[in-house]
Amino acid sequence: MREVYDFRRFTFKRAFHLQRVLRWNASRLAYHHHLMMVAETFEEISDIIGEAGPETGLLLDTGHAAAAGFDYAKLIERFGDRIVHIHLKDVRKASRAEVQSKDLPSVDEKT
């Protein structure tokens, strides 16, 4: 867990600086949660978005939320005012099960 924590700290520091640059261009940084990456569970995503601060938006990925085993509506309820983009995906249960049972790199390869 220590390596992930250090990576998150590094990411937060870089994101803060990037956010300052983006403000000059009227753009907004958004975190895209992704299966088998730094944050995939609701709790992990919540930690990152909470730590990143209100300036950072959320790219809501419905397929990755489903593949991680939680209802993306929880992210909408908690961070709805910070959602700046949405990836809509239809994840097939059989494909999801195969990806998880075989520890494949990404659910995207089977959706």
Secondary structure as UniProt FT lines:
FT   HELIX           2..24
FT   TURN            25..26
FT   STRAND          30..32
FT   TURN            35..36
FT   HELIX           42..52
FT   TURN            54..55
FT   STRAND          57..61
FT   HELIX           62..68
FT   HELIX           73..79
FT   HELIX           80..82
FT   STRAND          83..87
FT   HELIX           93..101
FT   TURN            102..103
FT   HELIX           107..110
//
